[in-house]
């Protein structure tokens, strides 16, 4: 072989080898990232319950979410434990004219809350709006840090509104 042909052949072999080495390197992480089909012995846990006290997004009420029947059952309810203000949710900046004349203190706003199917952290039930005296379906999703997403809706969740409720300052970090 002539020297220039030999150098070209070695160069071509070197490039081909380098290309195949790169392909092998790319394939290794992909293979390592493949999930194993080995069963795990970890138990399926219940979603984190939204237990404890929460301040509504409007800042009007403090609501305590606890078991409806302390003696048993897994249904949660939310009762007003403190009235903080009287602001309208439908007309920001205005006082609320409640359609329900009953006192807010002690009123049950959330009822029938149960863990959603599928193992998510969501709870489903009903929420009462005292501003218009109507009951809606609701999904509660604990969020971090110290927040509760409250999605009230009619019919299907697509037609609804989400509020963010927060823990009172005294309860933050309680990890309930």
Buried (B, 14 or more C-beta within 10 A) or exposed (E): EEEEEEEEEEEEEEEEEEEEEEEEEEEEEEEEEEEEEEEEEEEEEEBEBBBBBBBBBBEBBBBBBBBBEEEEEEBBBBBBBBBBEBBBBEEEEEEBEBEBEEEBEEBEBBBBBEBBEEEEBBBBBBBBBBBEEEEBBBBBBBBEEBBBBBBBBEEEBEEBEEBEBBBBEEBEEEEB
